[in-house]
């Protein structure tokens, strides 16, 4: 049975699947749960990958005290005789091949209905991971790798075994420089006879690398099918692209039946002609036109003249790689996927924010782990407060592992229980209970993230943080972050008050200063108040911790509000250089790029931010607006539907107002003709209602900075004022007042307008485009947008 997530006591944490053996570990103040042990012998240490047939784990053989790889067959496949036979055949065939370039397979076993095999553990990464990271390889490096693959394939072919699923996922690059061929799951003995053999010998393989005869389901597939796959892999290593491309697997597979393989020199002109000929001969449509044996391929590669600089086939250093050990068809190494369930609050109802904020913080922390892909928190909302089966979560979200836990605060201490489960079989990879002082809650999350990285066989984990040491300041900080994430001005005002209380206790803490500056900056846009305080806080945070991503984000945010967009872009690049998975920084980059009309890259950045954190509302609004400006209204509506809620509803109302203007909604035209603004735009906020009313009377609102309070004179949020001039231009153009619209555009330009996408595409501005004043405005905005794009591409 799969594990449950409802765990608070150590006794709960010690529960494991029925009949499994719990291995005791050294314990200190924190309690550690048991690791899963299969068949009383193989202790699971971490997940390597998940594929179509099951999961691969790094495990300790308790009898021999060695680390091995364990491949566990999916339970739903265990009842299929042909699948079990395929599993057994992998062991039999792999055992026939003994060669340093072929992974050794040791044994086959069963644990409570779960079938598994054990094999050599390879400390390294799959070729697929290397290609995902480096895209294409140098000629010498590619040849070195393929020569080793040829050696392993030659041993298999001499033993009467063909692989039939050769691909980058099944070629492992050991840290010691070895190249190892693995996963004979659909290999077929050349002498295999009978109907069962013919059935298993049907269309099996991976479309991108299958030989034409495999696509056709030929019963007499021979070793030359492996040569075709070898050529397809070499093509990909040399060009950075697959020879056969497309989204539909059947179409990809069928393409090779009607066309010859493309010449790799068309995508990489500097390739030696002799090497290109090797690729094309391996990939010949007719197998009789291919090499007769893999040894002939190896001989031809050995005869090639290499470039002067020869690069070793050994993998890149551990801190620059995405490791994989063992293999299973389809695992790859493009990133392991994780979902974090909302932590359960087992304390006072008043502490619900703590569980929510720790969940969010853990997701943020894990998102910084190289090689890890996080499911957004919104995808987990339906399981809030429940105790779901991890397999159900895996099926619905397409993740490999699930993290769940609980939190309870009492008498100045906090108890956090967390565990990590594999979704395919419910095996527990790691579990631990932490009893710590309140001031250490963020450090606990860092430890959980580190444990997750280790359990998933990842090379690195997220960097640790220096959290506030004062427990009261930390609690105020967490409460403030909880409000800040909710985006709207009323929440920012509450966040500011909480951060100010925290700063009263720890005035120089860079985490608190950064969050305070971010909240101040956001509030500054909504209200035009407190800009000087936002700038001061961002400067203090940057001075205290220039390497802290949030400090750079805070500087970017205040520069953006002042429409120093080039400066903001440079700060954002610096933030992402320190923390590549920073959702808010990526969301702001996406917003800026979309406004600069860099649509493709802007959408990619915005969607990446929202995938990590759906609460990055700025990116969602920018994305919805971009689709609307392109006339892609269904896509805009899809984004609007998942926007974070707001008590006033004004955020969505603004989008609906602008949509009505851009589409020249007939009902809106009629209501405005009757001077009924609120009827034309239900839910309109006061500033927009006032703008509409004034423009109806032929006037612009002279946008002023908010009245100063005590202290320094106010600093204008030019992002806000420029935006409000844009809105006035839209209303004026909609009503046919060209002079008023152009005047508003000139005022927006004076404040720093760089929004090329809007200026160039907004349909309500079409009547203005022939005017010389409009063309002059457009030329200046194009220049500004180009400068921002240049800053984005700076190296």
LUMGU-254444 format. One line per 3 residues: number of its first residue (from 1); their letters; for each residue z, x, y of C-alpha. Coordinates in steps of 0.2 Angstrom, whole numbers, plus 5000, padded with zeros to 4 digits. Layout:
! residues N
NUM = a = Z X Y ~ ...
This chain:
! residues 795
1 = xxx = 5000 5000 5000 ~ 4997 5006 5018 ~ 5011 5012 5029
4 = xxx = 5019 5000 5042 ~ 5022 5005 5060 ~ 5038 4996 5062
7 = xxx = 5050 5011 5060 ~ 5065 5015 5070 ~ 5078 5022 5058
10 = xxx = 5076 5038 5048 ~ 5077 5027 5033 ~ 5062 5018 5039
13 = xxx = 5053 5034 5042 ~ 5056 5040 5025 ~ 5046 5025 5017
16 = xxx = 5030 5030 5008 ~ 5018 5022 4997 ~ 5025 5016 4981
19 = xxx = 5027 5030 4969 ~ 5023 5044 4980 ~ 5034 5059 4981
22 = xxx = 5043 5063 4998 ~ 5044 5081 5001 ~ 5059 5086 5011
25 = xxx = 5057 5098 5026 ~ 5069 5107 5037 ~ 5077 5095 5050
28 = xxx = 5086 5098 5066 ~ 5090 5086 5079 ~ 5074 5077 5076
31 = xxx = 5070 5068 5060 ~ 5054 5071 5051 ~ 5046 5059 5039
34 = xxx = 5038 5064 5022 ~ 5020 5069 5020 ~ 5010 5060 5006
37 = xxx = 5009 5069 4989 ~ 4995 5064 4977 ~ 4998 5064 4959
40 = xxx = 5015 5073 4962 ~ 5005 5089 4966 ~ 4995 5089 4982
43 = xxx = 5004 5087 4998 ~ 4993 5081 5012 ~ 4994 5092 5027
46 = xxx = 4981 5085 5038 ~ 4965 5075 5039 ~ 4948 5085 5040
49 = xxx = 4936 5071 5041 ~ 4930 5054 5035 ~ 4913 5049 5028
52 = xxx = 4904 5036 5019 ~ 4913 5039 5002 ~ 4930 5043 5008
55 = xxx = 4942 5055 5017 ~ 4944 5074 5016 ~ 4962 5081 5018
58 = xxx = 4969 5098 5020 ~ 4982 5099 5006 ~ 4995 5111 4998
61 = xxx = 4994 5113 4979 ~ 5013 5113 4975 ~ 5010 5120 4958
64 = xxx = 5000 5135 4964 ~ 5006 5136 4982 ~ 4988 5137 4989
67 = xxx = 4979 5127 5002 ~ 4965 5116 4995 ~ 4954 5102 5001
70 = xxx = 4956 5085 4993 ~ 4942 5072 4994 ~ 4949 5055 4991
73 = xxx = 4937 5041 4987 ~ 4937 5025 4996 ~ 4948 5013 4986
76 = xxx = 4935 4999 4988 ~ 4922 5010 4979 ~ 4934 5015 4965
79 = xxx = 4929 5000 4955 ~ 4910 5003 4955 ~ 4906 5013 4939
82 = xxx = 4890 5021 4946 ~ 4901 5028 4961 ~ 4914 5035 4949
85 = xxx = 4900 5042 4939 ~ 4893 5050 4955 ~ 4910 5057 4959
88 = xxx = 4912 5064 4942 ~ 4895 5072 4943 ~ 4899 5081 4959
91 = xxx = 4913 5090 4949 ~ 4902 5094 4934 ~ 4887 5100 4944
94 = xxx = 4897 5110 4957 ~ 4906 5118 4943 ~ 4889 5124 4936
97 = xxx = 4886 5134 4952 ~ 4896 5149 4955 ~ 4892 5159 4971
100 = xxx = 4901 5165 4986 ~ 4889 5153 4997 ~ 4894 5138 4987
103 = xxx = 4911 5129 4989 ~ 4921 5129 4973 ~ 4927 5113 4965
106 = xxx = 4942 5113 4955 ~ 4948 5097 4948 ~ 4947 5078 4948
109 = xxx = 4962 5066 4948 ~ 4969 5049 4951 ~ 4984 5043 4961
112 = xxx = 4989 5024 4960 ~ 4971 5019 4959 ~ 4964 5032 4971
115 = xxx = 4952 5044 4964 ~ 4951 5061 4971 ~ 4944 5079 4968
118 = xxx = 4951 5095 4974 ~ 4940 5109 4981 ~ 4940 5126 4990
121 = xxx = 4947 5124 5008 ~ 4936 5133 5020 ~ 4944 5138 5037
124 = xxx = 4930 5136 5049 ~ 4918 5123 5056 ~ 4903 5113 5050
127 = xxx = 4886 5119 5056 ~ 4885 5101 5064 ~ 4900 5106 5075
130 = xxx = 4892 5122 5081 ~ 4875 5113 5085 ~ 4884 5099 5094
133 = xxx = 4893 5112 5105 ~ 4879 5125 5108 ~ 4864 5114 5105
136 = xxx = 4852 5128 5099 ~ 4855 5145 5092 ~ 4847 5162 5094
139 = xxx = 4834 5167 5082 ~ 4844 5180 5073 ~ 4859 5169 5072
142 = xxx = 4849 5155 5065 ~ 4840 5166 5052 ~ 4857 5174 5046
145 = xxx = 4864 5156 5043 ~ 4848 5150 5034 ~ 4847 5166 5023
148 = xxx = 4865 5162 5017 ~ 4861 5144 5014 ~ 4846 5150 5004
151 = xxx = 4857 5161 4993 ~ 4868 5147 4989 ~ 4854 5135 4986
154 = xxx = 4846 5148 4975 ~ 4861 5149 4964 ~ 4861 5130 4963
157 = xxx = 4843 5129 4958 ~ 4845 5142 4945 ~ 4859 5132 4937
160 = xxx = 4847 5117 4937 ~ 4855 5108 4951 ~ 4847 5101 4967
163 = xxx = 4858 5096 4982 ~ 4847 5082 4989 ~ 4858 5080 5004
166 = xxx = 4857 5096 5013 ~ 4861 5094 5032 ~ 4872 5103 5045
169 = xxx = 4887 5093 5040 ~ 4887 5100 5023 ~ 4885 5119 5028
172 = xxx = 4902 5126 5033 ~ 4904 5142 5044 ~ 4920 5151 5039
175 = xxx = 4930 5160 5051 ~ 4927 5176 5040 ~ 4909 5174 5043
178 = xxx = 4904 5166 5026 ~ 4892 5152 5026 ~ 4896 5139 5012
181 = xxx = 4886 5125 5005 ~ 4896 5110 5000 ~ 4896 5092 4995
184 = xxx = 4885 5089 4980 ~ 4890 5071 4980 ~ 4872 5065 4977
187 = xxx = 4866 5081 4969 ~ 4856 5078 4953 ~ 4854 5089 4938
190 = xxx = 4836 5092 4935 ~ 4838 5088 4916 ~ 4847 5071 4920
193 = xxx = 4839 5058 4909 ~ 4840 5039 4907 ~ 4840 5024 4917
196 = xxx = 4857 5028 4925 ~ 4849 5045 4931 ~ 4834 5036 4938
199 = xxx = 4845 5023 4948 ~ 4856 5037 4955 ~ 4840 5047 4959
202 = xxx = 4833 5033 4970 ~ 4833 5033 4989 ~ 4848 5044 4993
205 = xxx = 4850 5056 5007 ~ 4852 5057 5026 ~ 4836 5051 5035
208 = xxx = 4834 5065 5047 ~ 4833 5078 5033 ~ 4826 5069 5018
211 = xxx = 4809 5074 5011 ~ 4795 5062 5010 ~ 4797 5060 4991
214 = xxx = 4815 5055 4994 ~ 4810 5042 5006 ~ 4798 5035 4994
217 = xxx = 4811 5034 4980 ~ 4802 5046 4968 ~ 4811 5048 4952
220 = xxx = 4805 5066 4950 ~ 4813 5074 4965 ~ 4814 5092 4963
223 = xxx = 4821 5108 4972 ~ 4807 5107 4985 ~ 4816 5092 4993
226 = xxx = 4830 5104 4997 ~ 4817 5116 5005 ~ 4811 5102 5016
229 = xxx = 4829 5099 5022 ~ 4831 5117 5024 ~ 4816 5117 5036
232 = xxx = 4823 5102 5045 ~ 4839 5111 5048 ~ 4831 5127 5054
235 = xxx = 4820 5117 5066 ~ 4836 5109 5073 ~ 4845 5126 5075
238 = xxx = 4830 5133 5084 ~ 4825 5119 5096 ~ 4842 5110 5098
241 = xxx = 4834 5094 5093 ~ 4830 5085 5076 ~ 4812 5085 5071
244 = xxx = 4812 5066 5067 ~ 4821 5056 5080 ~ 4825 5038 5084
247 = xxx = 4839 5025 5083 ~ 4833 5016 5067 ~ 4836 5026 5051
250 = xxx = 4822 5018 5042 ~ 4810 5021 5055 ~ 4816 5039 5056
253 = xxx = 4814 5041 5038 ~ 4797 5033 5037 ~ 4789 5043 5051
256 = xxx = 4787 5058 5040 ~ 4776 5048 5028 ~ 4762 5046 5041
259 = xxx = 4764 5062 5051 ~ 4766 5080 5049 ~ 4782 5088 5055
262 = xxx = 4781 5093 5074 ~ 4778 5111 5078 ~ 4795 5119 5084
265 = xxx = 4785 5129 5097 ~ 4781 5113 5106 ~ 4800 5113 5111
268 = xxx = 4803 5131 5111 ~ 4788 5141 5116 ~ 4796 5158 5114
271 = xxx = 4798 5156 5095 ~ 4790 5169 5084 ~ 4774 5162 5076
274 = xxx = 4779 5168 5059 ~ 4796 5159 5060 ~ 4788 5143 5066
277 = xxx = 4776 5144 5051 ~ 4791 5145 5039 ~ 4798 5129 5047
280 = xxx = 4782 5120 5045 ~ 4779 5126 5027 ~ 4796 5120 5022
283 = xxx = 4793 5103 5030 ~ 4775 5101 5023 ~ 4772 5082 5018
286 = xxx = 4765 5087 5001 ~ 4778 5096 4991 ~ 4764 5106 4983
289 = xxx = 4761 5114 5001 ~ 4779 5120 5002 ~ 4786 5136 4995
292 = xxx = 4788 5136 4977 ~ 4806 5142 4977 ~ 4820 5145 4989
295 = xxx = 4819 5163 4985 ~ 4802 5164 4993 ~ 4809 5157 5009
298 = xxx = 4822 5170 5009 ~ 4810 5184 5006 ~ 4799 5178 5021
301 = xxx = 4814 5176 5032 ~ 4819 5194 5028 ~ 4802 5201 5032
304 = xxx = 4802 5194 5050 ~ 4805 5205 5065 ~ 4821 5201 5073
307 = xxx = 4825 5201 5092 ~ 4834 5218 5096 ~ 4851 5209 5098
310 = xxx = 4857 5202 5082 ~ 4871 5190 5083 ~ 4883 5188 5069
313 = xxx = 4883 5172 5059 ~ 4902 5171 5061 ~ 4909 5156 5070
316 = xxx = 4915 5157 5088 ~ 4934 5161 5091 ~ 4946 5148 5086
319 = xxx = 4951 5143 5104 ~ 4932 5139 5108 ~ 4928 5129 5092
322 = xxx = 4930 5113 5084 ~ 4936 5117 5066 ~ 4932 5108 5050
325 = xxx = 4938 5113 5032 ~ 4930 5106 5017 ~ 4917 5093 5019
328 = xxx = 4912 5075 5015 ~ 4895 5067 5018 ~ 4894 5060 5036
331 = xxx = 4910 5068 5043 ~ 4902 5080 5055 ~ 4913 5087 5068
334 = xxx = 4907 5079 5084 ~ 4925 5073 5087 ~ 4938 5064 5077
337 = xxx = 4943 5046 5083 ~ 4960 5040 5086 ~ 4968 5024 5092
340 = xxx = 4986 5023 5099 ~ 4995 5006 5096 ~ 5006 5000 5110
343 = xxx = 5023 5007 5107 ~ 5036 4994 5102 ~ 5051 4992 5114
346 = xxx = 5066 4991 5104 ~ 5078 4991 5118 ~ 5082 4980 5133
349 = xxx = 5067 4969 5139 ~ 5069 4978 5156 ~ 5063 4994 5147
352 = xxx = 5046 4986 5142 ~ 5038 4997 5156 ~ 5044 5012 5147
355 = xxx = 5035 5008 5131 ~ 5019 5004 5140 ~ 5020 5020 5151
358 = xxx = 5024 5031 5136 ~ 5009 5023 5126 ~ 4997 5026 5141
361 = xxx = 5004 5044 5144 ~ 5001 5048 5125 ~ 4983 5042 5126
364 = xxx = 4981 5052 5142 ~ 4988 5067 5134 ~ 4978 5066 5118
367 = xxx = 4962 5063 5128 ~ 4964 5081 5133 ~ 4964 5088 5115
370 = xxx = 4948 5096 5111 ~ 4938 5088 5097 ~ 4947 5071 5099
373 = xxx = 4940 5055 5104 ~ 4952 5041 5110 ~ 4949 5022 5109
376 = xxx = 4953 5014 5125 ~ 4970 5005 5127 ~ 4962 4989 5130
379 = xxx = 4955 4989 5113 ~ 4972 4989 5106 ~ 4979 4975 5116
382 = xxx = 4977 4962 5103 ~ 4989 4971 5092 ~ 5003 4972 5105
385 = xxx = 5020 4967 5096 ~ 5012 4966 5079 ~ 5013 4976 5063
388 = xxx = 4995 4978 5058 ~ 4987 4986 5043 ~ 4979 5002 5049
391 = xxx = 4964 4999 5038 ~ 4961 4983 5048 ~ 4962 4993 5064
394 = xxx = 4950 5006 5057 ~ 4937 4993 5052 ~ 4937 4984 5069
397 = xxx = 4938 5000 5080 ~ 4929 5012 5070 ~ 4943 5025 5071
400 = xxx = 4949 5038 5058 ~ 4967 5038 5061 ~ 4980 5027 5070
403 = xxx = 4996 5032 5080 ~ 5010 5020 5081 ~ 5028 5020 5086
406 = xxx = 5043 5013 5095 ~ 5055 5017 5109 ~ 5073 5013 5112
409 = xxx = 5084 5019 5127 ~ 5103 5018 5126 ~ 5117 5027 5135
412 = xxx = 5106 5041 5143 ~ 5096 5045 5127 ~ 5080 5039 5121
415 = xxx = 5074 5037 5103 ~ 5055 5038 5100 ~ 5048 5036 5082
418 = xxx = 5030 5040 5079 ~ 5019 5041 5064 ~ 5001 5045 5061
421 = xxx = 4991 5035 5047 ~ 4974 5037 5040 ~ 4964 5021 5041
424 = xxx = 4954 5023 5025 ~ 4969 5023 5013 ~ 4984 5021 5023
427 = xxx = 4991 5038 5019 ~ 5004 5045 5031 ~ 4999 5061 5038
430 = xxx = 5014 5064 5049 ~ 5030 5055 5055 ~ 5045 5060 5066
433 = xxx = 5060 5052 5075 ~ 5065 5060 5091 ~ 5083 5058 5098
436 = xxx = 5083 5066 5115 ~ 5090 5065 5133 ~ 5080 5053 5144
439 = xxx = 5073 5068 5154 ~ 5063 5074 5139 ~ 5052 5059 5136
442 = xxx = 5036 5067 5142 ~ 5040 5083 5132 ~ 5041 5072 5116
445 = xxx = 5024 5065 5120 ~ 5018 5083 5121 ~ 5025 5086 5104
448 = xxx = 5018 5071 5096 ~ 5001 5076 5103 ~ 5003 5093 5096
451 = xxx = 5007 5086 5079 ~ 4992 5074 5079 ~ 4981 5089 5083
454 = xxx = 4988 5099 5068 ~ 4987 5084 5057 ~ 4969 5082 5061
457 = xxx = 4965 5100 5058 ~ 4960 5103 5076 ~ 4960 5121 5083
460 = xxx = 4969 5116 5099 ~ 4980 5103 5107 ~ 4983 5097 5125
463 = xxx = 4992 5109 5137 ~ 5010 5106 5139 ~ 5017 5100 5155
466 = xxx = 5032 5104 5166 ~ 5039 5086 5169 ~ 5053 5082 5181
469 = xxx = 5070 5088 5175 ~ 5081 5075 5184 ~ 5082 5059 5172
472 = xxx = 5083 5047 5186 ~ 5068 5055 5195 ~ 5058 5055 5179
475 = xxx = 5062 5036 5176 ~ 5057 5032 5194 ~ 5041 5042 5191
478 = xxx = 5037 5033 5176 ~ 5040 5016 5184 ~ 5029 5022 5199
481 = xxx = 5015 5027 5187 ~ 5016 5010 5179 ~ 5013 5001 5196
484 = xxx = 5000 5014 5201 ~ 4989 5010 5186 ~ 4988 4992 5191
487 = xxx = 4976 4997 5205 ~ 4979 4983 5218 ~ 4987 4986 5235
490 = xxx = 5003 4976 5231 ~ 5006 4988 5216 ~ 5002 5003 5226
493 = xxx = 5015 4998 5239 ~ 5028 4997 5225 ~ 5022 5013 5217
496 = xxx = 5024 5022 5234 ~ 5042 5016 5236 ~ 5047 5022 5218
499 = xxx = 5038 5039 5221 ~ 5048 5041 5237 ~ 5064 5038 5228
502 = xxx = 5059 5050 5215 ~ 5054 5063 5228 ~ 5071 5061 5236
505 = xxx = 5079 5068 5220 ~ 5065 5081 5216 ~ 5056 5084 5233
508 = xxx = 5045 5098 5226 ~ 5040 5092 5209 ~ 5021 5093 5209
511 = xxx = 5018 5078 5196 ~ 5028 5066 5208 ~ 5019 5073 5223
514 = xxx = 5002 5071 5215 ~ 5005 5053 5210 ~ 5013 5049 5227
517 = xxx = 4997 5056 5236 ~ 4986 5046 5224 ~ 4995 5030 5227
520 = xxx = 4996 5034 5246 ~ 4977 5037 5246 ~ 4973 5021 5237
523 = xxx = 4984 5011 5248 ~ 4976 5020 5263 ~ 4959 5012 5258
526 = xxx = 4966 4995 5256 ~ 4976 4994 5272 ~ 4971 5009 5283
529 = xxx = 4989 5014 5283 ~ 4998 5030 5279 ~ 4983 5042 5279
532 = xxx = 4993 5056 5286 ~ 5007 5054 5273 ~ 4993 5055 5259
535 = xxx = 4985 5070 5266 ~ 5002 5079 5267 ~ 5008 5075 5250
538 = xxx = 4991 5080 5242 ~ 4992 5097 5252 ~ 5010 5100 5245
541 = xxx = 5005 5096 5228 ~ 4991 5108 5228 ~ 5002 5121 5235
544 = xxx = 5015 5119 5222 ~ 5003 5118 5207 ~ 4985 5122 5211
547 = xxx = 4981 5122 5193 ~ 4987 5104 5190 ~ 4973 5092 5188
550 = xxx = 4982 5078 5196 ~ 4985 5089 5211 ~ 4966 5093 5213
553 = xxx = 4962 5074 5210 ~ 4974 5070 5224 ~ 4965 5082 5236
556 = xxx = 4949 5074 5230 ~ 4955 5057 5234 ~ 4961 5060 5251
559 = xxx = 4945 5070 5255 ~ 4935 5055 5248 ~ 4944 5043 5260
562 = xxx = 4939 5054 5274 ~ 4921 5054 5267 ~ 4921 5073 5265
565 = xxx = 4912 5069 5249 ~ 4906 5087 5246 ~ 4923 5093 5247
568 = xxx = 4929 5079 5236 ~ 4916 5083 5223 ~ 4922 5101 5222
571 = xxx = 4940 5096 5220 ~ 4935 5084 5206 ~ 4925 5098 5197
574 = xxx = 4940 5109 5198 ~ 4951 5095 5191 ~ 4939 5093 5176
577 = xxx = 4938 5112 5173 ~ 4957 5111 5170 ~ 4957 5095 5160
580 = xxx = 4940 5089 5154 ~ 4946 5072 5148 ~ 4954 5066 5165
583 = xxx = 4948 5048 5166 ~ 4952 5045 5184 ~ 4943 5061 5190
586 = xxx = 4928 5057 5179 ~ 4928 5039 5186 ~ 4928 5045 5204
589 = xxx = 4914 5057 5200 ~ 4904 5043 5192 ~ 4907 5032 5207
592 = xxx = 4901 5046 5219 ~ 4886 5049 5208 ~ 4881 5031 5207
595 = xxx = 4882 5029 5226 ~ 4871 5045 5228 ~ 4858 5036 5217
598 = xxx = 4861 5048 5202 ~ 4861 5033 5191 ~ 4860 5040 5173
601 = xxx = 4873 5054 5176 ~ 4884 5042 5186 ~ 4883 5028 5172
604 = xxx = 4888 5042 5159 ~ 4903 5048 5169 ~ 4909 5030 5173
607 = xxx = 4907 5024 5155 ~ 4916 5040 5149 ~ 4930 5036 5161
610 = xxx = 4932 5018 5156 ~ 4931 5023 5137 ~ 4946 5034 5140
613 = xxx = 4955 5022 5151 ~ 4949 5004 5155 ~ 4961 5003 5170
616 = xxx = 4950 5015 5180 ~ 4945 5000 5191 ~ 4935 5011 5203
619 = xxx = 4923 5016 5190 ~ 4921 4998 5184 ~ 4917 4992 5201
622 = xxx = 4905 5006 5204 ~ 4896 5002 5187 ~ 4895 4984 5190
625 = xxx = 4888 4986 5208 ~ 4875 4999 5201 ~ 4869 4987 5188
628 = xxx = 4868 4973 5201 ~ 4858 4984 5213 ~ 4846 4987 5199
631 = xxx = 4845 4968 5196 ~ 4853 4970 5179 ~ 4864 4955 5182
634 = xxx = 4870 4952 5163 ~ 4876 4970 5162 ~ 4885 4969 5179
637 = xxx = 4893 4953 5173 ~ 4899 4961 5157 ~ 4908 4975 5167
640 = xxx = 4915 4962 5179 ~ 4923 4952 5164 ~ 4934 4966 5159
643 = xxx = 4940 4972 5176 ~ 4959 4973 5178 ~ 4967 4957 5184
646 = xxx = 4974 4955 5202 ~ 4986 4942 5208 ~ 4976 4937 5223
649 = xxx = 4959 4938 5214 ~ 4951 4946 5229 ~ 4944 4960 5220
652 = xxx = 4932 4949 5209 ~ 4929 4938 5224 ~ 4922 4953 5234
655 = xxx = 4910 4956 5220 ~ 4905 4938 5219 ~ 4902 4937 5238
658 = xxx = 4891 4952 5238 ~ 4881 4945 5223 ~ 4879 4929 5232
661 = xxx = 4872 4938 5247 ~ 4860 4949 5237 ~ 4853 4935 5227
664 = xxx = 4852 4923 5242 ~ 4861 4910 5233 ~ 4855 4893 5240
667 = xxx = 4872 4885 5240 ~ 4879 4899 5250 ~ 4864 4898 5263
670 = xxx = 4868 4879 5265 ~ 4887 4881 5267 ~ 4885 4895 5279
673 = xxx = 4872 4885 5289 ~ 4886 4872 5291 ~ 4898 4887 5296
676 = xxx = 4909 4883 5281 ~ 4914 4901 5276 ~ 4928 4897 5263
679 = xxx = 4916 4884 5255 ~ 4902 4896 5253 ~ 4914 4910 5246
682 = xxx = 4929 4902 5237 ~ 4943 4915 5236 ~ 4937 4925 5250
685 = xxx = 4950 4937 5257 ~ 4955 4936 5276 ~ 4945 4952 5281
688 = xxx = 4929 4946 5273 ~ 4932 4928 5280 ~ 4934 4935 5297
691 = xxx = 4918 4946 5296 ~ 4908 4931 5290 ~ 4914 4920 5304
694 = xxx = 4911 4933 5318 ~ 4894 4938 5311 ~ 4890 4919 5311
697 = xxx = 4894 4919 5330 ~ 4883 4934 5332 ~ 4896 4947 5334
700 = xxx = 4903 4962 5325 ~ 4921 4966 5322 ~ 4925 4982 5330
703 = xxx = 4934 4990 5316 ~ 4950 4999 5322 ~ 4962 5010 5314
706 = xxx = 4979 5001 5310 ~ 4991 5002 5324 ~ 5002 5018 5323
709 = xxx = 5020 5017 5318 ~ 5033 5030 5322 ~ 5027 5048 5321
712 = xxx = 5010 5055 5321 ~ 4995 5045 5327 ~ 4986 5036 5312
715 = xxx = 4972 5044 5302 ~ 4957 5033 5299 ~ 4951 5030 5281
718 = xxx = 4933 5032 5285 ~ 4929 5026 5267 ~ 4936 5010 5272
721 = xxx = 4929 5008 5289 ~ 4911 5013 5283 ~ 4912 5001 5269
724 = xxx = 4917 4987 5281 ~ 4902 4991 5292 ~ 4891 4990 5276
727 = xxx = 4898 4972 5273 ~ 4895 4967 5291 ~ 4877 4974 5289
730 = xxx = 4875 4963 5274 ~ 4881 4947 5282 ~ 4870 4950 5297
733 = xxx = 4854 4954 5287 ~ 4858 4939 5276 ~ 4858 4928 5292
736 = xxx = 4843 4936 5299 ~ 4851 4945 5313 ~ 4841 4961 5312
739 = xxx = 4849 4969 5328 ~ 4867 4966 5322 ~ 4863 4973 5305
742 = xxx = 4856 4989 5312 ~ 4870 4991 5324 ~ 4882 4989 5309
745 = xxx = 4872 5002 5299 ~ 4873 5014 5313 ~ 4892 5012 5314
748 = xxx = 4893 5015 5296 ~ 4883 5031 5297 ~ 4893 5037 5311
751 = xxx = 4909 5035 5300 ~ 4900 5045 5286 ~ 4890 5034 5275
754 = xxx = 4882 5043 5260 ~ 4879 5027 5249 ~ 4860 5030 5246
757 = xxx = 4859 5018 5231 ~ 4865 5004 5242 ~ 4855 5008 5257
760 = xxx = 4839 5010 5246 ~ 4841 4996 5234 ~ 4852 4982 5242
763 = xxx = 4839 4967 5243 ~ 4847 4959 5258 ~ 4842 4974 5268
766 = xxx = 4824 4972 5264 ~ 4819 4965 5281 ~ 4826 4980 5290
769 = xxx = 4816 4993 5280 ~ 4801 4994 5292 ~ 4812 4997 5307
772 = xxx = 4812 5015 5313 ~ 4830 5015 5316 ~ 4833 5010 5298
775 = xxx = 4821 5024 5292 ~ 4831 5037 5302 ~ 4847 5031 5294
778 = xxx = 4840 5032 5277 ~ 4834 5050 5280 ~ 4851 5055 5285
781 = xxx = 4859 5047 5270 ~ 4847 5055 5259 ~ 4851 5072 5266
784 = xxx = 4870 5068 5263 ~ 4867 5062 5245 ~ 4857 5078 5241
787 = xxx = 4871 5089 5247 ~ 4884 5080 5236 ~ 4872 5081 5221
790 = xxx = 4870 5100 5225 ~ 4889 5101 5225 ~ 4890 5093 5208
793 = xxx = 4878 5105 5201 ~ 4887 5121 5208 ~ 4892 5134 5196
